[in-house]
Amino acid sequence: MKTIIITLVITLIMVSGIACKEKSDLGEKPPSAAVDTEMTAQTVCPVMGGPIDKSFYTDYEGRRVYFCCQACVDAFKKDPQKYLKNLPAADKLDQKTSAPDAE
């Protein structure tokens, strides 16, 4: 009886490993390993590159952008396009994809 139970457990482990391998071969990640890069939080000032202080921010095109100091807020407001490339993917406001035209 112990042999049957051990054999079943080993078989289940092997089958689950094969299922995960098949998903990785298809380019899919198991749910526990999925990372949503669109939800990357901003942790670095886009102007100076240092850690942000959430008391310094501005709202730009409906998004909140954080900075390390007031001087960086002022610099960003003067030329936002210069600093947008330094934001995480979710905060890159100038990179909007357009939908194909419907025919």
N, C-alpha and C positions, 0 to 999 in steps of 0.2 A: 504494500500500500504506500509506504514512504517513497519507493522508487517511482511510482506512478505520479505522485504529487510533485516530486522534484522534477521529473521529466516535463510535466505540464508547466511548471513555473519557468523552467529554462526555455521551453518552446515559446511561451508568451513573451519573454524578454527578447528573444531572437526576432520574433515577428514584429514587435514594436520598434526594434532597431532597424529592421528592413524598411518599415513604413517611413521612418524619419529619413533614412538614406534616400528613398525614392523621392521624397519631397525636396531634399537638397539637390538632387540631380535635376529636378525641374526648375530650379532657381527659387523655390519657395523656402521660406524659413518657418520652422515650427513656431506656434504662437508665443511661446515663452521667450524666443530669441528675437522676435520682431521689434524693430526700432523705427519709430516714426520720425524721420528727419524734419518733417514739416512742423513738428511741435518743439523744435529746439529753442530753449529759453536763452535770452540774451544775458550774458554774464560779463562781457567785455565792452568797454567804452569804444564806440566806433571812431572817435576822434583821436584819443591818446593811446588806446589799447590796454589800459589798466582795468582793474575790477570796477564794476559799476557801483554807484551809491544811488539807491532807488529814490532818494529825495531830490535828485537832479534828473529831470526828464522833460520831454516835449512830446506833444501829440502831432504826428505827421501823417497826413492822408489816412486818418482813421486808426493809426497804430501808435502805440506808446513806445518811445525810444528812450532808453536810459543812458546816463553819462556818469563820469567820475567826478565832475565839478561843473560849476556854472559857466566857466570859460568855454568848456566843450559844448555846452548847450548853445551858447552864443555863436560859436564857430559853425556848428551844424546848421543853425537857422540861416546863416549867411550863404551857405553852399551845400544843401543837403545831398545833392547828387555825388559830390566828392566823397562822402562818407558812407553812403548806402551800401557800397560793396563790402564794407567791413562788418556788416550785420549778419547774424545767422540766417540760414535759408528762409525761415518763416518770416523774417523781418525785412527781406530784400524787396522793398516796395517798388523799385523801378523795373523789376523783371516780371512783367505781367505777360502771361501767355494768352494769345488771342485764339478764340475758337474758330475753326474753319467755317467759311461762309456756307450757309445752307442753300441748296439749290431748289 
